[in-house]
Amino acid sequence: MRKLFLILLVLFSSSGWANKIYLSPSGNDGNAGTIGSPKKTLVAAWAVVSAGDTIYMRGGTHAYDNMQYLQLRNGTSGHRINIWGYPGETAVITRSASYAVVNGVDQDLIYCEGDYLYWKDLEIANFIQKPGETAYPAMRFGFTNNSIFENLNYHDNAAGLSIRGASSNN
């Protein structure tokens, strides 16, 4: 009986049980995050993501009204947190028309801290500096280690992608 319990425990804790969380430009943060009922923002997905999970961003323009502030989540060496464009679709992350950069508030489009992250197949674009705004990056990482950034189409932003703080092995 003990042996059966251990086998079941190993099976249920394997990476095969990792969650997939879907985001769509037409989603709603109150949704479950399934492919048929996607969430809208990275913040909503980040609130429920764990090591080994994948956030899939569906195709279209993800225009955010405020900074996507992503903290307090880490992957592990064997189970990264994946933030990926959905295969075969182009997910574009940008600011909405109502996004306002105010010094000290909503400065970056995405600010992220975490270890063992994997960002892949995304377009981050058009976070341009408007008159009177300070130029901030569309994506800024602080205190991130052992992360992978692959096939990111980063263009027409006010400042370059930035990795700062005690960050290494990226």
VOMI-664870 format. One record per residue (C-alpha): chain; z, y, x. Coordinates in Angstrom, 1 decimal, always signed. Example, Ala and Ser with C-alpha at 12.3 -4.5 7.8 and 13.67 -1.06 7.14 Angstrom:
2
("A", (+7.8, -4.5, +12.3))
("A", (+7.1, -1.1, +13.7))
//
This chain:
170
("A", (+0.0, +0.0, +0.0))
("A", (+0.9, +2.4, +2.8))
("A", (-2.4, +1.6, +4.6))
("A", (-4.4, +2.4, +1.3))
("A", (-2.5, +5.7, +1.0))
("A", (-3.4, +6.7, +4.5))
("A", (-7.1, +5.8, +4.0))
("A", (-7.2, +7.8, +0.8))
("A", (-5.5, +10.8, +2.5))
("A", (-8.1, +10.8, +5.4))
("A", (-11.0, +10.6, +2.9))
("A", (-9.7, +13.5, +0.8))
("A", (-9.0, +15.7, +3.8))
("A", (-12.4, +15.2, +5.4))
("A", (-14.9, +18.0, +5.8))
("A", (-17.1, +16.4, +3.1))
("A", (-14.8, +18.0, +0.6))
("A", (-15.4, +21.5, +1.8))
("A", (-16.0, +24.1, -0.9))
("A", (-19.3, +25.9, -1.4))
("A", (-18.9, +29.4, -2.8))
("A", (-22.0, +31.1, -4.1))
("A", (-22.6, +34.9, -4.3))
("A", (-25.4, +36.6, -6.2))
("A", (-26.4, +40.2, -6.7))
("A", (-26.1, +39.6, -10.4))
("A", (-22.8, +37.6, -10.1))
("A", (-19.4, +38.6, -11.3))
("A", (-16.2, +38.3, -9.3))
("A", (-14.4, +36.7, -12.3))
("A", (-16.9, +33.8, -12.1))
("A", (-16.0, +30.5, -10.5))
("A", (-18.3, +30.9, -7.5))
("A", (-20.5, +27.9, -8.4))
("A", (-24.3, +28.0, -8.1))
("A", (-24.5, +28.4, -11.9))
("A", (-21.7, +30.9, -12.1))
("A", (-21.7, +32.9, -8.8))
("A", (-19.3, +35.6, -7.6))
("A", (-20.6, +39.0, -6.7))
("A", (-18.7, +40.3, -3.6))
("A", (-17.8, +38.9, -0.2))
("A", (-14.2, +40.1, -0.9))
("A", (-14.0, +37.8, -3.9))
("A", (-15.3, +34.8, -2.0))
("A", (-13.1, +35.6, +1.0))
("A", (-10.0, +35.4, -1.2))
("A", (-10.7, +31.7, -1.9))
("A", (-12.4, +30.5, +1.3))
("A", (-10.7, +28.1, +3.7))
("A", (-11.6, +26.4, +7.0))
("A", (-14.7, +24.3, +6.6))
("A", (-16.0, +26.1, +3.5))
("A", (-19.4, +27.8, +3.2))
("A", (-20.1, +31.1, +1.4))
("A", (-23.8, +31.0, +0.3))
("A", (-25.4, +34.4, -0.4))
("A", (-28.3, +34.0, -2.8))
("A", (-31.5, +36.0, -2.4))
("A", (-31.8, +39.6, -3.4))
("A", (-30.1, +42.8, -2.6))
("A", (-26.3, +42.7, -2.4))
("A", (-25.5, +46.4, -2.8))
("A", (-21.8, +47.0, -2.4))
("A", (-19.9, +50.0, -3.8))
("A", (-17.1, +49.8, -1.2))
("A", (-16.2, +48.2, +2.1))
("A", (-16.0, +44.5, +2.2))
("A", (-12.7, +44.1, +4.0))
("A", (-12.4, +40.5, +5.1))
("A", (-9.1, +39.5, +6.8))
("A", (-6.5, +36.7, +7.0))
("A", (-8.8, +33.8, +7.0))
("A", (-9.7, +31.6, +10.0))
("A", (-11.8, +28.5, +10.5))
("A", (-11.0, +25.9, +13.2))
("A", (-13.1, +24.5, +16.1))
("A", (-14.2, +21.6, +13.9))
("A", (-14.3, +23.4, +10.5))
("A", (-15.8, +26.9, +10.7))
("A", (-15.9, +29.4, +7.8))
("A", (-19.7, +29.7, +7.2))
("A", (-21.2, +32.9, +5.7))
("A", (-24.9, +31.9, +5.3))
("A", (-27.9, +33.1, +3.5))
("A", (-29.0, +30.5, +0.9))
("A", (-31.8, +28.3, +2.4))
("A", (-35.3, +29.6, +1.6))
("A", (-34.0, +32.9, +0.2))
("A", (-33.4, +36.4, +1.8))
("A", (-30.0, +37.9, +1.1))
("A", (-30.0, +41.6, +2.0))
("A", (-26.6, +43.3, +2.4))
("A", (-26.5, +47.0, +2.0))
("A", (-24.7, +50.0, +0.4))
("A", (-25.1, +50.9, -3.2))
("A", (-26.1, +54.5, -4.2))
("A", (-22.5, +55.3, -5.1))
("A", (-21.0, +54.1, -1.7))
("A", (-19.3, +57.0, +0.0))
("A", (-18.1, +56.9, +3.6))
("A", (-14.9, +58.9, +3.8))
("A", (-13.2, +59.0, +7.2))
("A", (-10.4, +56.4, +7.2))
("A", (-11.6, +54.8, +3.9))
("A", (-14.6, +52.6, +3.3))
("A", (-16.0, +53.4, +6.7))
("A", (-17.8, +50.2, +7.5))
("A", (-19.9, +48.2, +5.0))
("A", (-18.3, +45.0, +6.2))
("A", (-15.1, +44.8, +8.3))
("A", (-14.1, +41.3, +9.3))
("A", (-11.3, +39.7, +11.3))
("A", (-11.1, +36.0, +11.8))
("A", (-11.7, +33.1, +14.2))
("A", (-14.3, +30.3, +14.1))
("A", (-16.6, +32.1, +11.7))
("A", (-20.3, +31.4, +11.5))
("A", (-22.6, +34.2, +10.1))
("A", (-26.2, +33.0, +9.7))
("A", (-29.5, +33.9, +8.1))
("A", (-28.6, +37.3, +6.6))
("A", (-30.2, +40.7, +6.6))
("A", (-27.9, +43.7, +6.9))
("A", (-29.8, +46.9, +6.4))
("A", (-30.0, +50.5, +5.3))
("A", (-26.4, +51.5, +5.9))
("A", (-27.7, +54.9, +7.0))
("A", (-25.6, +57.9, +7.8))
("A", (-25.9, +60.5, +5.0))
("A", (-25.3, +64.2, +5.7))
("A", (-21.6, +64.9, +6.3))
("A", (-20.7, +61.3, +7.0))
("A", (-19.5, +59.9, +10.3))
("A", (-21.8, +57.1, +11.6))
("A", (-20.1, +53.7, +11.1))
("A", (-21.5, +50.2, +11.7))
("A", (-22.7, +48.2, +8.8))
("A", (-20.8, +45.3, +10.3))
("A", (-17.7, +45.6, +12.5))
("A", (-15.6, +42.7, +13.7))
("A", (-12.1, +43.1, +15.2))
("A", (-10.0, +40.3, +16.6))
("A", (-12.6, +37.6, +16.2))
("A", (-12.8, +34.7, +18.5))
("A", (-15.1, +31.7, +18.9))
("A", (-17.5, +32.9, +16.2))
("A", (-21.3, +32.5, +15.9))
("A", (-23.8, +35.1, +14.8))
("A", (-27.2, +33.6, +14.3))
("A", (-30.4, +35.0, +12.9))
("A", (-29.0, +38.2, +11.6))
("A", (-31.6, +40.8, +10.8))
("A", (-29.6, +44.0, +11.4))
("A", (-31.6, +47.2, +11.1))
("A", (-31.7, +50.8, +9.8))
("A", (-28.0, +51.2, +10.0))
("A", (-26.0, +54.2, +11.2))
("A", (-24.5, +52.3, +14.1))
("A", (-24.9, +49.0, +15.8))
("A", (-23.0, +45.8, +15.0))
("A", (-19.6, +46.0, +16.7))
("A", (-17.1, +43.4, +18.0))
("A", (-13.9, +45.1, +19.1))
("A", (-10.3, +44.4, +19.9))
("A", (-9.0, +41.2, +21.4))
("A", (-12.2, +39.2, +20.8))
("A", (-13.7, +36.6, +23.0))
("A", (-16.0, +33.6, +23.3))
("A", (-18.4, +34.8, +20.6))
//
